[in-house]
Amino acid sequence: MSDFETARNSMIDCQLRPNEVNDERIIAAIRAVPKENFVPKAKRSIAYVDEDLEVADSRFIMEPTTFARLLVAADVKDTDLVLDIGPVTGYSSAVIAGLADAVVALEGDEALAKAAETKLSDADIMNVAVVNGDMKVGVSKQGPFDVIFVEGAVDEVPEALVKQLKENGRLLCVKVEAGVGRAHIITNKGDELEAKNLFDANVEAIPGFEKAEGFVF
């Protein structure tokens, strides 16, 4: 077993399982993805630490525990179409691809989108389509989606994204209110939206989702 495999197993056993992540489908999806391949070479030795990992200027892979707990809340099924917003180099999309039928990875930074496409291809992950575009706007032409993930903390959830949920679709993010981050889920109930906080979470912000005038859910 390589040092990276040992670190990955340790992350699962020491970080995830003690924090209510015991869904074996999620554990298997995380175990199957070599996270070290999605981070800069200089940071591979710390790929499995339980904190946000900066992989580009002010762009982070979400810390493992929060990411995994959001996956639990999302209840991704193998028939689901998922929109993964802000996947940076593609790690989150690679994990979600092991749970869903298909993933659309929407990345706002063109260089990161190209890196994600390359790394996902190198990993032979064929059910992810990488799109470079405005992360606040989503990809309505490829929706609606069963699940939408926002890979970072946000001040607001744009209405455009909520509108891309299927009936019973779920949007997951970390929403910051009065300086406090909380894992947040919005569910499309058909004739209404249900929003609730799940647990406290402190992760780095994703750019472009700062509070602005207008709709805030």
Backbone hydrogen bonds in HBPLUS format (Angstrom, degrees):
<---DONOR---> <-ACCEPTOR-->    atom                        ^
c    i                          cat <-CA-CA->   ^        H-A-AA   ^      H-
h    n   atom  resd res      DA  || num        DHA   H-A  angle D-A-AA Bond
n    s   type  num  typ     dist DA aas  dist angle  dist       angle   num
A0006-THR N   A0002-SER O   3.00 MM   4  6.29 158.1  2.04 150.1 156.2     1
A0007-ALA N   A0003-ASP O   2.93 MM   4  6.16 154.7  1.99 143.6 150.6     2
A0008-ARG N   A0004-PHE O   2.83 MM   4  6.07 152.6  1.91 147.5 155.2     3
A0009-ASN N   A0005-GLU O   2.93 MM   4  6.14 162.8  1.96 150.3 154.4     4
A0010-SER N   A0006-THR O   2.91 MM   4  6.09 152.8  1.99 144.7 152.9     5
A0011-MET N   A0007-ALA O   2.89 MM   4  6.11 151.8  1.97 143.8 151.2     6
A0012-ILE N   A0008-ARG O   3.09 MM   4  6.40 158.1  2.14 147.0 152.2     7
A0013-ASP N   A0009-ASN O   2.90 MM   4  6.13 166.3  1.92 152.4 156.1     8
A0014-CYS N   A0010-SER O   2.73 MM   4  5.56 157.6  1.78 150.8 156.6     9
A0015-GLN N   A0011-MET O   2.89 MM   4  5.09 146.2  2.01 128.2 136.6    10
A0016-LEU N   A0011-MET O   3.10 MM   5  6.53 152.3  2.17 152.7 160.7    11
A0017-ARG N   A0012-ILE O   2.94 MM   5  6.13 172.0  1.95 169.2 169.7    12
A0019-ASN N   A0016-LEU O   2.87 MM   3  5.21 149.6  1.96 112.9 123.1    13
A0021-VAL N   A0016-LEU O   3.23 MM   5  5.23 144.9  2.36 138.3 136.0    14
A0027-ILE N   A0023-ASP O   2.96 MM   4  6.27 165.4  1.98 157.1 161.9    15
A0028-ALA N   A0024-GLU O   2.92 MM   4  5.93 159.1  1.96 139.7 145.5    16
A0029-ALA N   A0025-ARG O   2.98 MM   4  6.18 153.6  2.05 142.7 149.9    17
A0030-ILE N   A0026-ILE O   2.97 MM   4  6.18 159.7  2.01 154.4 159.2    18
A0031-ARG N   A0027-ILE O   2.85 MM   4  6.00 159.6  1.89 149.8 156.4    19
A0032-ALA N   A0028-ALA O   3.01 MM   4  6.06 138.3  2.19 140.2 150.1    20
A0033-VAL N   A0030-ILE O   3.28 MM   3  5.62 158.7  2.33 108.7 114.6    21
A0035-LYS N   A0033-VAL O   2.95 MM   2  5.75 108.1  2.49 116.3  99.9    22
A0037-ASN N   A0034-PRO O   3.01 MM   3  5.82 158.4  2.05 123.2 128.7    23
A0038-PHE N   A0035-LYS O   2.86 MM   3  5.41 163.6  1.89 120.7 126.3    24
A0043-LYS N   A0040-PRO O   2.85 MM   3  5.46 156.7  1.90 120.2 128.0    25
A0044-ARG N   A0041-LYS O   3.27 MM   3  5.27 170.4  2.28 107.5 110.3    26
A0046-ILE N   A0043-LYS O   3.02 MM   3  5.52 151.9  2.10 112.7 121.0    27
A0047-ALA N   A0044-ARG O   3.21 MM   3  4.94 165.0  2.24 108.1 107.1    28
A0049-VAL N   A0046-ILE O   3.31 MM   3  5.60 172.5  2.31 117.0 116.2    29
A0053-LEU N   A0061-ILE O   3.00 MM   8  5.15 161.3  2.03 145.8 150.6    30
A0061-ILE N   A0053-LEU O   2.85 MM   8  5.15 158.2  1.90 141.1 144.6    31
A0055-VAL N   A0059-ARG O   2.93 MM   4  6.06 154.9  1.99 152.5 160.5    32
A0059-ARG N   A0056-ALA O   3.06 MM   3  5.07 167.1  2.07 124.9 120.7    33
A0067-PHE N   A0063-GLU O   3.09 MM   4  6.19 171.2  2.10 163.3 165.8    34
A0068-ALA N   A0064-PRO O   2.87 MM   4  5.93 166.6  1.88 153.8 157.6    35
A0069-ARG N   A0065-THR O   2.94 MM   4  6.08 157.8  1.99 149.4 155.7    36
A0070-LEU N   A0066-THR O   2.95 MM   4  6.14 151.6  2.03 149.5 157.0    37
A0071-LEU N   A0067-PHE O   3.03 MM   4  6.34 148.5  2.13 143.6 152.7    38
A0072-VAL N   A0068-ALA O   3.00 MM   4  6.36 151.1  2.09 145.4 152.8    39
A0073-ALA N   A0069-ARG O   3.08 MM   4  6.37 160.4  2.12 145.0 149.3    40
A0074-ALA N   A0070-LEU O   2.87 MM   4  6.09 143.2  2.01 145.0 155.8    41
A0075-ASP N   A0071-LEU O   3.22 MM   4  6.45 140.0  2.39 146.4 154.0    42
A0080-ASP N   A0077-LYS O   3.03 MM   3  5.31 167.9  2.04 116.7 119.9    43
A0101-ASP N   A0080-ASP O   2.94 MM  21  5.31 146.3  2.05 136.6 147.3    44
A0102-ALA N   A0080-ASP O   3.34 MM  22  6.82 157.9  2.39 154.6 156.1    45
A0146-ASP N   A0081-LEU O   2.90 MM  65  5.44 145.4  2.02 146.9 158.2    46
A0147-VAL N   A0081-LEU O   3.40 MM  66  6.69 158.5  2.45 146.9 148.2    47
A0082-VAL N   A0102-ALA O   2.99 MM  20  6.38 164.3  2.02 151.5 156.1    48
A0104-VAL N   A0082-VAL O   2.77 MM  22  6.20 160.7  1.81 163.4 170.2    49
A0083-LEU N   A0147-VAL O   2.90 MM  64  6.35 158.6  1.94 153.8 159.9    50
A0149-PHE N   A0083-LEU O   2.82 MM  66  6.23 163.2  1.85 164.3 169.8    51
A0084-ASP N   A0104-VAL O   2.80 MM  20  6.05 163.4  1.83 154.0 159.8    52
A0106-LEU N   A0084-ASP O   2.86 MM  22  6.08 152.2  1.93 147.7 157.1    53
A0085-ILE N   A0149-PHE O   2.82 MM  64  5.86 166.6  1.84 150.2 154.4    54
A0151-GLU N   A0085-ILE O   2.89 MM  66  5.93 174.0  1.89 166.8 168.6    55
A0086-GLY N   A0106-LEU O   2.83 MM  20  6.02 176.9  1.83 162.7 162.9    56
A0090-GLY N   A0087-PRO O   2.79 MM   3  4.95 168.0  1.80 131.7 133.6    57
A0094-ALA N   A0090-GLY O   2.94 MM   4  6.13 148.2  2.05 150.2 159.3    58
A0094-ALA N   A0091-TYR O   3.04 MM   3  5.08 118.9  2.43  96.3 111.8    59
A0095-VAL N   A0091-TYR O   3.09 MM   4  6.46 154.7  2.16 155.6 161.5    60
A0096-ILE N   A0092-SER O   2.96 MM   4  6.20 171.5  1.97 154.9 157.4    61
A0097-ALA N   A0093-SER O   2.84 MM   4  5.87 146.2  1.96 141.1 150.3    62
A0098-GLY N   A0095-VAL O   3.00 MM   3  5.47 145.5  2.12 109.0 118.7    63
A0099-LEU N   A0096-ILE O   2.85 MM   3  5.23 161.3  1.88 114.6 120.8    64
A0100-ALA N   A0096-ILE O   2.96 MM   4  6.13 153.7  2.03 160.6 169.1    65
A0103-VAL N   A0127-ASN O   2.88 MM  24  6.25 152.8  1.96 157.0 165.2    66
A0129-ALA N   A0103-VAL O   2.89 MM  26  6.35 158.4  1.93 159.5 165.1    67
A0105-ALA N   A0129-ALA O   2.83 MM  24  5.99 158.5  1.88 143.3 150.7    68
A0131-VAL N   A0105-ALA O   2.73 MM  26  5.93 168.9  1.74 159.6 159.2    69
A0107-GLU N   A0131-VAL O   2.87 MM  24  6.23 163.2  1.90 168.6 173.3    70
A0133-GLY N   A0107-GLU O   3.15 MM  26  6.18 146.7  2.26 123.8 133.9    71
A0113-ALA N   A0109-ASP O   2.88 MM   4  6.11 156.8  1.93 155.2 162.8    72
A0114-LYS N   A0110-GLU O   3.02 MM   4  6.27 155.2  2.08 148.1 154.0    73
A0115-ALA N   A0111-ALA O   2.98 MM   4  6.23 152.8  2.05 142.1 150.1    74
A0116-ALA N   A0112-LEU O   2.79 MM   4  6.03 159.7  1.83 153.8 158.9    75
A0117-GLU N   A0113-ALA O   2.99 MM   4  6.20 159.6  2.03 145.7 151.1    76
A0118-THR N   A0114-LYS O   3.03 MM   4  6.25 157.5  2.08 146.3 152.0    77
A0119-LYS N   A0115-ALA O   2.90 MM   4  6.11 167.1  1.92 155.2 158.6    78
A0120-LEU N   A0116-ALA O   2.91 MM   4  5.96 163.1  1.94 153.2 157.8    79
A0121-SER N   A0117-GLU O   3.05 MM   4  6.10 153.1  2.12 138.8 146.5    80
A0122-ASP N   A0118-THR O   2.84 MM   4  6.07 159.1  1.89 150.0 156.2    81
A0123-ALA N   A0119-LYS O   3.04 MM   4  6.20 136.3  2.24 135.9 147.0    82
A0125-ILE N   A0120-LEU O   3.02 MM   5  5.41 170.2  2.03 163.3 160.1    83
A0124-ASP N   A0121-SER O   2.91 MM   3  4.99 160.1  1.95 109.3 114.2    84
A0137-VAL N   A0134-ASP O   3.18 MM   3  5.50 142.1  2.33 104.9 115.1    85
A0142-GLN N   A0139-VAL O   2.99 MM   3  5.70 155.4  2.05 120.2 127.5    86
A0143-GLY N   A0140-SER O   3.06 MM   3  4.98 156.8  2.12 102.3 109.6    87
A0145-PHE N   A0164-GLN O   2.73 MM  19  6.11 161.7  1.76 161.4 164.6    88
A0166-LYS N   A0145-PHE O   2.81 MM  21  5.43 162.5  1.84 146.1 142.9    89
A0170-ARG N   A0146-ASP O   2.88 MM  24  6.34 151.8  1.96 147.3 150.0    90
A0148-ILE N   A0170-ARG O   2.83 MM  22  6.31 151.7  1.91 152.8 158.0    91
A0172-LEU N   A0148-ILE O   2.78 MM  24  6.21 162.6  1.81 168.8 174.7    92
A0150-VAL N   A0172-LEU O   2.96 MM  22  6.28 141.6  2.11 156.5 168.6    93
A0152-GLY N   A0150-VAL O   2.92 MM   2  5.82 137.8  2.10 105.2  93.2    94
A0153-ALA N   A0204-GLU O   2.88 MM  51  5.74 168.7  1.89 129.0 132.9    95
A0206-ILE N   A0153-ALA O   3.06 MM  53  5.72 158.7  2.10 147.5 144.1    96
A0154-VAL N   A0174-VAL O   2.82 MM  20  6.23 152.7  1.89 162.7 171.9    97
A0176-VAL N   A0154-VAL O   2.84 MM  22  6.00 162.2  1.87 163.3 165.6    98
A0155-ASP N   A0209-PHE O   2.99 MM  54  5.97 158.8  2.04 146.2 153.2    99
A0161-LEU N   A0158-PRO O   3.11 MM   3  5.63 137.2  2.30 109.8 119.4   100
A0162-VAL N   A0158-PRO O   3.43 MM   4  6.86 162.5  2.46 149.9 153.8   101
A0163-LYS N   A0159-GLU O   2.99 MM   4  6.20 155.1  2.05 156.4 162.7   102
A0164-GLN N   A0161-LEU O   2.91 MM   3  5.28 155.6  1.97 111.1 119.2   103
A0165-LEU N   A0162-VAL O   3.22 MM   3  5.71 159.9  2.26 118.7 118.9   104
A0169-GLY N   A0166-LYS O   2.79 MM   3  4.78 150.3  1.88 129.2 126.4   105
A0168-ASN N   A0188-ASN O   2.55 MM  20  4.95 157.2  1.60 158.9 162.2   106
A0188-ASN N   A0169-GLY O   2.95 MM  19  5.41 159.9  1.99 152.5 159.2   107
A0171-LEU N   A0186-ILE O   2.81 MM  15  5.08 156.8  1.87 147.3 155.2   108
A0186-ILE N   A0171-LEU O   2.94 MM  15  5.08 153.3  2.02 141.2 149.8   109
A0173-CYS N   A0184-HIS O   3.08 MM  11  5.38 151.8  2.17 150.3 155.2   110
A0184-HIS N   A0173-CYS O   2.79 MM  11  5.38 164.8  1.81 160.1 157.5   111
A0175-LYS N   A0182-ARG O   2.88 MM   7  5.46 151.3  1.96 159.2 149.7   112
A0182-ARG N   A0175-LYS O   2.96 MM   7  5.46 151.5  2.04 137.8 146.1   113
A0177-GLU N   A0180-VAL O   2.95 MM   3  5.33 161.1  1.99 143.9 143.6   114
A0180-VAL N   A0177-GLU O   3.01 MM   3  5.33 165.5  2.03 114.0 118.6   115
A0201-ALA N   A0181-GLY O   2.88 MM  20  5.14 175.2  1.89 123.1 124.1   116
A0183-ALA N   A0199-PHE O   2.73 MM  16  5.36 155.6  1.79 169.5 171.4   117
A0198-LEU N   A0183-ALA O   2.74 MM  15  5.24 163.4  1.77 148.3 149.9   118
A0185-ILE N   A0196-LYS O   3.01 MM  11  5.67 166.0  2.03 163.4 167.6   119
A0196-LYS N   A0185-ILE O   3.02 MM  11  5.67 154.2  2.09 155.3 163.5   120
A0187-THR N   A0194-GLU O   2.75 MM   7  5.10 162.5  1.78 150.1 155.9   121
A0194-GLU N   A0187-THR O   2.89 MM   7  5.10 166.8  1.91 149.7 154.1   122
A0189-LYS N   A0192-GLU O   2.78 MM   3  5.24 146.5  1.89 162.2 173.5   123
